[in-house]
Amino acid sequence: MDAVKLKAMLNTFSQMLTAQSIFGKPVTHAGKTIIPVCAIGFGFGSGKDVGGGGGGGVLPVALIIIDKSDVRIEPLGPAGVLIDNLIERLFEGVKSIVEKKGKKSA
């Protein structure tokens, strides 16, 4: 694979890796906001003068559920269980920051 094609492919992949790719569009229903969380993976390879190929996928792993009193994460299947702890730690940190800012404004 020549350098121009490789650069174009890497540019396409970098455009795909955004927060919008991982966190789906929030849906609000019955006083709750639900945000889907996905894991994204891809890979590619090439051989000298032979060509190349690649593939990728998106796997739903969890739902973030927000209501007036709580924010929680519901893992979806085995992949969701594996990253559930990481996401939960992230949101606990965010929740703590929001609470601290709220106390400062009061």
The first five atom37 places (N, CA, C, CB, O) and aatype in JSON, in Angstrom:
{
  "aatype": [12, 3, 0, 19, 11, 10, 11, 0, 12, 10, 2, 16, 13, 15, 5, 12, 10, 16, 0, 5, 15, 9, 13, 7, 11, 14, 19, 16, 8, 0, 7, 11, 16, 9, 9, 14, 19, 4, 0, 9, 7, 13, 7, 13, 7, 15, 7, 11, 3, 19, 7, 7, 7, 7, 7, 7, 7, 19, 10, 14, 19, 0, 10, 9, 9, 9, 3, 11, 15, 3, 19, 1, 9, 6, 14, 10, 7, 14, 0, 7, 19, 10, 9, 3, 2, 10, 9, 6, 1, 10, 13, 6, 7, 19, 11, 15, 9, 19, 6, 11, 11, 7, 11, 11, 15, 0],
  "atom_mask": [
    [1, 1, 1, 1, 1],
    [1, 1, 1, 1, 1],
    [1, 1, 1, 1, 1],
    [1, 1, 1, 1, 1],
    [1, 1, 1, 1, 1],
    [1, 1, 1, 1, 1],
    [1, 1, 1, 1, 1],
    [1, 1, 1, 1, 1],
    [1, 1, 1, 1, 1],
    [1, 1, 1, 1, 1],
    [1, 1, 1, 1, 1],
    [1, 1, 1, 1, 1],
    [1, 1, 1, 1, 1],
    [1, 1, 1, 1, 1],
    [1, 1, 1, 1, 1],
    [1, 1, 1, 1, 1],
    [1, 1, 1, 1, 1],
    [1, 1, 1, 1, 1],
    [1, 1, 1, 1, 1],
    [1, 1, 1, 1, 1],
    [1, 1, 1, 1, 1],
    [1, 1, 1, 1, 1],
    [1, 1, 1, 1, 1],
    [1, 1, 1, 0, 1],
    [1, 1, 1, 1, 1],
    [1, 1, 1, 1, 1],
    [1, 1, 1, 1, 1],
    [1, 1, 1, 1, 1],
    [1, 1, 1, 1, 1],
    [1, 1, 1, 1, 1],
    [1, 1, 1, 0, 1],
    [1, 1, 1, 1, 1],
    [1, 1, 1, 1, 1],
    [1, 1, 1, 1, 1],
    [1, 1, 1, 1, 1],
    [1, 1, 1, 1, 1],
    [1, 1, 1, 1, 1],
    [1, 1, 1, 1, 1],
    [1, 1, 1, 1, 1],
    [1, 1, 1, 1, 1],
    [1, 1, 1, 0, 1],
    [1, 1, 1, 1, 1],
    [1, 1, 1, 0, 1],
    [1, 1, 1, 1, 1],
    [1, 1, 1, 0, 1],
    [1, 1, 1, 1, 1],
    [1, 1, 1, 0, 1],
    [1, 1, 1, 1, 1],
    [1, 1, 1, 1, 1],
    [1, 1, 1, 1, 1],
    [1, 1, 1, 0, 1],
    [1, 1, 1, 0, 1],
    [1, 1, 1, 0, 1],
    [1, 1, 1, 0, 1],
    [1, 1, 1, 0, 1],
    [1, 1, 1, 0, 1],
    [1, 1, 1, 0, 1],
    [1, 1, 1, 1, 1],
    [1, 1, 1, 1, 1],
    [1, 1, 1, 1, 1],
    [1, 1, 1, 1, 1],
    [1, 1, 1, 1, 1],
    [1, 1, 1, 1, 1],
    [1, 1, 1, 1, 1],
    [1, 1, 1, 1, 1],
    [1, 1, 1, 1, 1],
    [1, 1, 1, 1, 1],
    [1, 1, 1, 1, 1],
    [1, 1, 1, 1, 1],
    [1, 1, 1, 1, 1],
    [1, 1, 1, 1, 1],
    [1, 1, 1, 1, 1],
    [1, 1, 1, 1, 1],
    [1, 1, 1, 1, 1],
    [1, 1, 1, 1, 1],
    [1, 1, 1, 1, 1],
    [1, 1, 1, 0, 1],
    [1, 1, 1, 1, 1],
    [1, 1, 1, 1, 1],
    [1, 1, 1, 0, 1],
    [1, 1, 1, 1, 1],
    [1, 1, 1, 1, 1],
    [1, 1, 1, 1, 1],
    [1, 1, 1, 1, 1],
    [1, 1, 1, 1, 1],
    [1, 1, 1, 1, 1],
    [1, 1, 1, 1, 1],
    [1, 1, 1, 1, 1],
    [1, 1, 1, 1, 1],
    [1, 1, 1, 1, 1],
    [1, 1, 1, 1, 1],
    [1, 1, 1, 1, 1],
    [1, 1, 1, 0, 1],
    [1, 1, 1, 1, 1],
    [1, 1, 1, 1, 1],
    [1, 1, 1, 1, 1],
    [1, 1, 1, 1, 1],
    [1, 1, 1, 1, 1],
    [1, 1, 1, 1, 1],
    [1, 1, 1, 1, 1],
    [1, 1, 1, 1, 1],
    [1, 1, 1, 0, 1],
    [1, 1, 1, 1, 1],
    [1, 1, 1, 1, 1],
    [1, 1, 1, 1, 1],
    [1, 1, 1, 1, 1]
  ],
  "atom_positions": [
    [[0.86, -1.17, 0.0], [0.0, 0.0, 0.0], [0.9, 1.23, 0.0], [-0.98, 0.0, 1.23], [1.82, 1.34, 0.81]],
    [[0.63, 2.14, -0.92], [1.48, 3.32, -0.98], [1.14, 4.31, 0.13], [1.35, 3.99, -2.35], [0.09, 4.22, 0.77]],
    [[2.05, 5.25, 0.33], [1.92, 6.21, 1.43], [0.68, 7.08, 1.31], [3.15, 7.08, 1.5], [0.07, 7.43, 2.33]],
    [[0.29, 7.44, 0.1], [-0.89, 8.29, -0.1], [-2.15, 7.56, 0.34], [-1.01, 8.72, -1.57], [-3.0, 8.13, 1.03]],
    [[-2.29, 6.29, -0.06], [-3.47, 5.52, 0.33], [-3.49, 5.28, 1.83], [-3.49, 4.18, -0.41], [-4.55, 5.35, 2.46]],
    [[-2.32, 4.99, 2.4], [-2.24, 4.76, 3.84], [-2.63, 6.01, 4.61], [-0.83, 4.32, 4.24], [-3.38, 5.94, 5.59]],
    [[-2.13, 7.16, 4.17], [-2.47, 8.43, 4.82], [-3.97, 8.71, 4.73], [-1.68, 9.59, 4.19], [-4.58, 9.15, 5.7]],
    [[-4.56, 8.46, 3.57], [-6.0, 8.67, 3.39], [-6.8, 7.75, 4.31], [-6.4, 8.44, 1.92], [-7.8, 8.17, 4.9]],
    [[-6.37, 6.5, 4.42], [-7.08, 5.55, 5.28], [-6.96, 5.95, 6.75], [-6.53, 4.14, 5.07], [-7.95, 5.9, 7.48]],
    [[-5.77, 6.34, 7.18], [-5.6, 6.78, 8.57], [-6.4, 8.04, 8.86], [-4.12, 7.02, 8.86], [-6.94, 8.19, 9.96]],
    [[-6.49, 8.93, 7.91], [-7.29, 10.15, 8.07], [-8.77, 9.79, 8.24], [-7.1, 11.08, 6.85], [-9.46, 10.38, 9.08]],
    [[-9.25, 8.84, 7.46], [-10.64, 8.4, 7.58], [-10.89, 7.8, 8.96], [-10.98, 7.37, 6.49], [-11.9, 8.1, 9.59]],
    [[-9.98, 6.95, 9.42], [-10.13, 6.35, 10.74], [-10.12, 7.42, 11.84], [-9.03, 5.33, 10.99], [-10.92, 7.34, 12.77]],
    [[-9.24, 8.39, 11.74], [-9.18, 9.43, 12.78], [-10.45, 10.26, 12.82], [-7.98, 10.34, 12.55], [-10.85, 10.73, 13.89]],
    [[-11.1, 10.44, 11.67], [-12.36, 11.17, 11.64], [-13.49, 10.36, 12.27], [-12.73, 11.54, 10.21], [-14.46, 10.92, 12.78]],
    [[-13.36, 9.04, 12.24], [-14.39, 8.17, 12.83], [-14.29, 8.13, 14.35], [-14.26, 6.76, 12.26], [-15.29, 7.88, 15.03]],
    [[-13.11, 8.36, 14.89], [-12.91, 8.23, 16.33], [-13.19, 9.54, 17.04], [-11.48, 7.78, 16.63], [-12.29, 10.32, 17.35]],
    [[-14.46, 9.78, 17.3], [-14.88, 10.98, 18.0], [-15.78, 10.56, 19.16], [-15.62, 11.96, 17.05], [-16.2, 9.41, 19.25]],
    [[-16.06, 11.48, 20.05], [-16.97, 11.19, 21.16], [-18.34, 10.76, 20.63], [-17.12, 12.42, 22.07], [-19.0, 9.92, 21.24]],
    [[-18.75, 11.32, 19.5], [-20.05, 10.95, 18.92], [-20.05, 9.51, 18.43], [-20.41, 11.89, 17.78], [-21.11, 8.9, 18.31]],
    [[-18.87, 8.96, 18.13], [-18.78, 7.57, 17.71], [-18.95, 6.62, 18.89], [-17.45, 7.31, 17.01], [-19.45, 5.5, 18.73]],
    [[-18.53, 7.04, 20.06], [-18.56, 6.19, 21.24], [-19.86, 6.39, 22.02], [-17.36, 6.48, 22.14], [-20.47, 5.42, 22.47]],
    [[-20.27, 7.62, 22.18], [-21.5, 7.93, 22.89], [-22.58, 8.24, 21.87], [-21.29, 9.12, 23.88], [-22.45, 9.17, 21.08]],
    [[-23.65, 7.47, 21.9], [-24.75, 7.67, 20.96], [-25.58, 8.88, 21.32], [0.0, 0.0, 0.0], [-25.38, 9.52, 22.35]],
    [[-26.52, 9.18, 20.45], [-27.42, 10.32, 20.65], [-28.31, 10.06, 21.87], [-28.29, 10.57, 19.38], [-28.96, 9.02, 21.95]],
    [[-28.34, 10.99, 22.82], [-29.19, 10.82, 24.0], [-30.67, 10.75, 23.63], [-28.97, 11.96, 24.99], [-31.13, 11.47, 22.74]],
    [[-31.38, 9.88, 24.31], [-32.82, 9.73, 24.11], [-33.49, 9.99, 25.46], [-33.19, 8.29, 23.55], [-33.11, 9.38, 26.46]],
    [[-34.47, 10.88, 25.5], [-35.18, 11.18, 26.73], [-36.58, 10.6, 26.65], [-35.24, 12.71, 26.98], [-37.3, 10.79, 25.68]],
    [[-36.94, 9.87, 27.73], [-38.26, 9.24, 27.8], [-38.63, 9.06, 29.26], [-38.28, 7.86, 27.04], [-37.82, 8.59, 30.06]],
    [[-39.84, 9.44, 29.61], [-40.39, 9.27, 30.97], [-39.45, 9.83, 32.03], [-40.64, 7.78, 31.25], [-39.24, 9.21, 33.07]],
    [[-38.89, 11.0, 31.77], [-38.06, 11.67, 32.77], [-36.64, 11.12, 32.88], [0.0, 0.0, 0.0], [-35.89, 11.54, 33.75]],
    [[-36.26, 10.19, 32.0], [-34.91, 9.63, 32.03], [-34.24, 9.9, 30.69], [-34.94, 8.1, 32.33], [-34.88, 9.86, 29.63]],
    [[-32.95, 10.18, 30.76], [-32.15, 10.33, 29.55], [-31.25, 9.11, 29.46], [-31.33, 11.66, 29.54], [-30.55, 8.76, 30.42]],
    [[-31.26, 8.48, 28.29], [-30.47, 7.28, 28.08], [-29.45, 7.57, 26.97], [-31.38, 6.05, 27.71], [-29.8, 8.04, 25.89]],
    [[-28.18, 7.27, 27.29], [-27.1, 7.5, 26.33], [-26.42, 6.16, 26.06], [-26.08, 8.57, 26.85], [-25.84, 5.57, 26.98]],
    [[-26.47, 5.66, 24.83], [-25.77, 4.42, 24.52], [-24.25, 4.64, 24.46], [-26.27, 3.84, 23.18], [-23.78, 5.69, 24.02]],
    [[-23.5, 3.64, 24.9], [-22.04, 3.68, 24.88], [-21.55, 2.49, 24.06], [-21.44, 3.65, 26.34], [-21.98, 1.35, 24.28]],
    [[-20.66, 2.75, 23.11], [-20.14, 1.69, 22.24], [-18.63, 1.62, 22.31], [-20.59, 1.92, 20.79], [-17.95, 2.61, 22.59]],
    [[-18.11, 0.44, 22.04], [-16.67, 0.25, 21.85], [-16.44, 0.16, 20.35], [-16.14, -1.04, 22.6], [-17.21, -0.47, 19.62]],
    [[-15.38, 0.78, 19.9], [-15.06, 0.78, 18.48], [-13.7, 0.13, 18.3], [-15.07, 2.23, 17.88], [-12.76, 0.41, 19.04]],
    [[-13.6, -0.74, 17.32], [-12.32, -1.37, 17.02], [-12.12, -1.47, 15.53], [0.0, 0.0, 0.0], [-13.08, -1.62, 14.76]],
    [[-10.89, -1.39, 15.12], [-10.59, -1.57, 13.71], [-9.15, -2.01, 13.56], [-10.86, -0.26, 12.91], [-8.33, -1.85, 14.46]],
    [[-8.87, -2.55, 12.41], [-7.51, -2.97, 12.11], [-7.33, -3.04, 10.61], [0.0, 0.0, 0.0], [-8.3, -3.12, 9.86]],
    [[-6.11, -2.99, 10.2], [-5.83, -3.12, 8.78], [-4.41, -3.64, 8.6], [-6.02, -1.76, 8.05], [-3.59, -3.61, 9.51]],
    [[-4.15, -4.11, 7.42], [-2.83, -4.63, 7.12], [-2.58, -4.55, 5.64], [0.0, 0.0, 0.0], [-3.49, -4.32, 4.84]],
    [[-1.33, -4.72, 5.29], [-0.99, -4.71, 3.88], [0.24, -5.56, 3.65], [-0.76, -3.26, 3.38], [1.01, -5.84, 4.57]],
    [[0.4, -5.95, 2.44], [1.59, -6.69, 2.04], [2.3, -5.89, 0.97], [0.0, 0.0, 0.0], [1.68, -5.06, 0.29]],
    [[3.55, -6.13, 0.81], [4.33, -5.38, -0.18], [3.83, -5.71, -1.59], [5.84, -5.7, -0.06], [3.86, -6.86, -2.02]],
    [[3.37, -4.68, -2.28], [2.89, -4.8, -3.67], [1.75, -5.8, -3.84], [4.04, -5.2, -4.56], [1.48, -6.25, -4.95]],
    [[1.09, -6.16, -2.77], [0.02, -7.15, -2.86], [-1.33, -6.51, -2.61], [0.25, -8.28, -1.88], [-2.36, -7.04, -3.04]],
    [[-1.36, -5.41, -1.94], [-2.63, -4.78, -1.6], [-2.81, -4.77, -0.09], [0.0, 0.0, 0.0], [-1.87, -4.99, 0.66]],
    [[-3.99, -4.51, 0.31], [-4.24, -4.45, 1.74], [-5.72, -4.53, 2.01], [0.0, 0.0, 0.0], [-6.54, -4.58, 1.1]],
    [[-6.02, -4.56, 3.26], [-7.42, -4.64, 3.65], [-7.58, -4.22, 5.08], [0.0, 0.0, 0.0], [-6.61, -4.02, 5.81]],
    [[-8.81, -4.1, 5.47], [-9.06, -3.7, 6.84], [-10.51, -3.98, 7.2], [0.0, 0.0, 0.0], [-11.33, -4.35, 6.36]],
    [[-10.78, -3.79, 8.44], [-12.13, -3.99, 8.91], [-12.31, -3.32, 10.25], [0.0, 0.0, 0.0], [-11.35, -2.89, 10.89]],
    [[-13.54, -3.25, 10.65], [-13.82, -2.63, 11.93], [-15.2, -3.0, 12.41], [0.0, 0.0, 0.0], [-15.97, -3.65, 11.71]],
    [[-15.48, -2.56, 13.6], [-16.8, -2.84, 14.13], [-17.13, -1.95, 15.3], [0.0, 0.0, 0.0], [-16.27, -1.32, 15.91]],
    [[-18.4, -1.92, 15.6], [-18.92, -1.15, 16.73], [-19.71, -2.13, 17.59], [-19.82, 0.06, 16.25], [-20.55, -2.88, 17.09]],
    [[-19.44, -2.11, 18.89], [-20.09, -3.03, 19.81], [-20.76, -2.23, 20.92], [-19.08, -4.03, 20.4], [-20.08, -1.53, 21.66]],
    [[-22.09, -2.3, 21.05], [-22.74, -1.62, 22.17], [-22.33, -2.29, 23.47], [-24.29, -1.62, 22.0], [-22.43, -3.51, 23.6]],
    [[-21.87, -1.51, 24.43], [-21.37, -2.09, 25.68], [-22.12, -1.65, 26.93], [-19.93, -1.76, 25.83], [-22.08, -2.35, 27.94]],
    [[-22.79, -0.51, 26.88], [-23.45, -0.02, 28.09], [-24.47, 1.06, 27.75], [-22.42, 0.51, 29.1], [-24.48, 1.61, 26.64]],
    [[-25.3, 1.36, 28.73], [-26.22, 2.48, 28.66], [-25.97, 3.36, 29.87], [-27.71, 2.01, 28.61], [-25.84, 2.87, 30.99]],
    [[-25.88, 4.66, 29.65], [-25.83, 5.62, 30.75], [-27.26, 6.09, 30.94], [-24.84, 6.83, 30.45], [-27.9, 6.57, 30.01]],
    [[-27.76, 5.96, 32.16], [-29.14, 6.33, 32.45], [-29.11, 7.47, 33.47], [-29.97, 5.1, 32.99], [-28.56, 7.34, 34.57]],
    [[-29.71, 8.58, 33.09], [-29.71, 9.78, 33.92], [-31.15, 10.14, 34.25], [-28.98, 10.97, 33.21], [-32.0, 10.25, 33.36]],
    [[-31.43, 10.33, 35.55], [-32.72, 10.88, 35.94], [-32.47, 11.96, 36.99], [-33.68, 9.77, 36.49], [-31.32, 12.31, 37.26]],
    [[-33.53, 12.49, 37.58], [-33.38, 13.62, 38.49], [-32.53, 13.3, 39.71], [-34.73, 14.1, 38.95], [-31.9, 14.19, 40.28]],
    [[-32.5, 12.04, 40.13], [-31.8, 11.7, 41.37], [-30.53, 10.9, 41.19], [-32.71, 10.96, 42.24], [-29.8, 10.7, 42.17]],
    [[-30.23, 10.43, 39.98], [-29.11, 9.49, 39.87], [-28.56, 9.45, 38.45], [-29.55, 8.09, 40.29], [-29.24, 9.79, 37.48]],
    [[-27.31, 9.03, 38.36], [-26.69, 8.67, 37.09], [-26.14, 7.28, 37.29], [-25.56, 9.69, 36.66], [-25.37, 7.04, 38.23]],
    [[-26.52, 6.34, 36.41], [-26.0, 4.99, 36.57], [-25.65, 4.41, 35.21], [-27.03, 4.09, 37.28], [-26.08, 4.89, 34.17]],
    [[-24.85, 3.37, 35.24], [-24.41, 2.7, 34.03], [-24.88, 1.26, 34.07], [-22.87, 2.78, 33.87], [-24.65, 0.55, 35.05]],
    [[-25.53, 0.85, 33.0], [-26.0, -0.53, 32.87], [-25.2, -1.21, 31.78], [-27.53, -0.57, 32.55], [-25.37, -0.89, 30.6]],
    [[-24.33, -2.17, 32.14], [-23.56, -2.87, 31.11], [-24.45, -3.76, 30.26], [-22.45, -3.7, 31.75], [-25.47, -4.27, 30.73]],
    [[-24.06, -3.95, 29.01], [-24.79, -4.81, 28.08], [-23.89, -5.99, 27.72], [-25.23, -4.02, 26.8], [-23.01, -5.86, 26.87]],
    [[-24.1, -7.11, 28.33], [-23.35, -8.31, 27.98], [-21.92, -8.3, 28.5], [0.0, 0.0, 0.0], [-21.52, -7.38, 29.21]],
    [[-21.14, -9.33, 28.13], [-19.78, -9.49, 28.66], [-18.84, -8.33, 28.36], [-19.18, -10.74, 28.1], [-18.06, -7.93, 29.23]],
    [[-18.9, -7.77, 27.16], [-18.01, -6.64, 26.84], [-18.34, -5.44, 27.71], [-18.11, -6.27, 25.35], [-17.45, -4.71, 28.13]],
    [[-19.63, -5.24, 27.97], [-20.05, -4.13, 28.81], [-19.58, -4.3, 30.24], [0.0, 0.0, 0.0], [-19.23, -3.32, 30.9]],
    [[-19.56, -5.52, 30.72], [-19.12, -5.79, 32.08], [-17.64, -5.43, 32.22], [-19.35, -7.26, 32.46], [-17.24, -4.88, 33.25]],
    [[-16.84, -5.73, 31.2], [-15.41, -5.47, 31.28], [-15.09, -3.99, 31.38], [-14.73, -6.05, 30.07], [-14.19, -3.61, 32.13]],
    [[-15.81, -3.15, 30.65], [-15.48, -1.72, 30.71], [-16.4, -0.95, 31.65], [-15.55, -1.12, 29.33], [-16.24, 0.26, 31.83]],
    [[-17.35, -1.64, 32.25], [-18.28, -0.99, 33.17], [-17.54, -0.27, 34.29], [-19.25, -2.0, 33.76], [-17.87, 0.88, 34.61]],
    [[-16.55, -0.91, 34.87], [-15.83, -0.31, 35.99], [-15.1, 0.95, 35.55], [-14.82, -1.31, 36.58], [-15.11, 1.95, 36.27]],
    [[-14.49, 0.93, 34.38], [-13.8, 2.11, 33.88], [-14.76, 3.27, 33.65], [-13.07, 1.78, 32.58], [-14.48, 4.4, 34.05]],
    [[-15.88, 3.0, 33.02], [-16.86, 4.05, 32.75], [-17.44, 4.57, 34.06], [-18.0, 3.53, 31.84], [-17.64, 5.78, 34.23]],
    [[-17.7, 3.67, 35.0], [-18.26, 4.09, 36.28], [-17.29, 5.02, 37.01], [-18.58, 2.87, 37.16], [-17.72, 6.02, 37.58]],
    [[-16.02, 4.7, 36.99], [-15.02, 5.58, 37.63], [-14.98, 6.94, 36.95], [-13.62, 4.93, 37.58], [-14.89, 7.97, 37.62]],
    [[-15.06, 6.95, 35.64], [-15.07, 8.21, 34.9], [-16.26, 9.07, 35.32], [-15.12, 7.95, 33.38], [-16.1, 10.26, 35.6]],
    [[-17.44, 8.47, 35.38], [-18.62, 9.25, 35.72], [-18.68, 9.64, 37.18], [-19.85, 8.48, 35.36], [-19.24, 10.68, 37.52]],
    [[-18.11, 8.83, 38.05], [-18.03, 9.25, 39.46], [-17.16, 10.5, 39.58], [-17.45, 8.1, 40.34], [-17.46, 11.4, 40.36]],
    [[-16.08, 10.54, 38.8], [-15.22, 11.72, 38.79], [-15.94, 12.94, 38.27], [0.0, 0.0, 0.0], [-15.84, 14.02, 38.84]],
    [[-16.68, 12.77, 37.18], [-17.45, 13.88, 36.6], [-18.51, 14.34, 37.59], [-18.1, 13.46, 35.26], [-18.7, 15.54, 37.79]],
    [[-19.21, 13.4, 38.2], [-20.26, 13.73, 39.17], [-19.68, 14.52, 40.35], [-20.94, 12.44, 39.69], [-20.29, 15.48, 40.82]],
    [[-18.5, 14.11, 40.8], [-17.84, 14.81, 41.91], [-17.49, 16.25, 41.53], [-16.58, 14.05, 42.34], [-17.67, 17.17, 42.33]],
    [[-16.99, 16.43, 40.32], [-16.64, 17.78, 39.85], [-17.89, 18.66, 39.76], [-15.93, 17.71, 38.48], [-17.87, 19.81, 40.17]],
    [[-18.97, 18.1, 39.21], [-20.22, 18.85, 39.09], [-20.73, 19.25, 40.47], [-21.28, 18.03, 38.34], [-21.17, 20.38, 40.67]],
    [[-20.68, 18.32, 41.42], [-21.14, 18.63, 42.79], [-20.3, 19.72, 43.42], [-21.11, 17.37, 43.66], [-20.84, 20.61, 44.08]],
    [[-18.98, 19.67, 43.23], [-18.08, 20.69, 43.8], [-18.37, 22.05, 43.19], [-16.6, 20.3, 43.58], [-18.39, 23.06, 43.9]],
    [[-18.58, 22.09, 41.87], [-18.89, 23.37, 41.22], [-20.23, 23.91, 41.71], [-18.92, 23.21, 39.69], [-20.39, 25.12, 41.87]],
    [[-21.2, 23.03, 41.95], [-22.5, 23.44, 42.46], [-22.39, 24.05, 43.85], [0.0, 0.0, 0.0], [-23.08, 25.03, 44.15]],
    [[-21.54, 23.5, 44.69], [-21.35, 24.02, 46.04], [-20.68, 25.38, 46.02], [-20.52, 23.05, 46.87], [-21.0, 26.25, 46.84]],
    [[-19.74, 25.58, 45.06], [-19.07, 26.87, 44.96], [-20.0, 27.96, 44.5], [-17.9, 26.76, 44.01], [-19.87, 29.11, 44.91]],
    [[-20.99, 27.61, 43.62], [-21.92, 28.62, 43.12], [-22.99, 28.99, 44.13], [-22.58, 28.14, 41.85], [-23.58, 30.06, 44.05]],
    [[-23.23, 28.1, 45.08], [-24.33, 28.35, 46.04], [-23.93, 29.34, 47.11], [-24.76, 27.04, 46.71], [-24.73, 29.66, 47.99]]
  ]
}
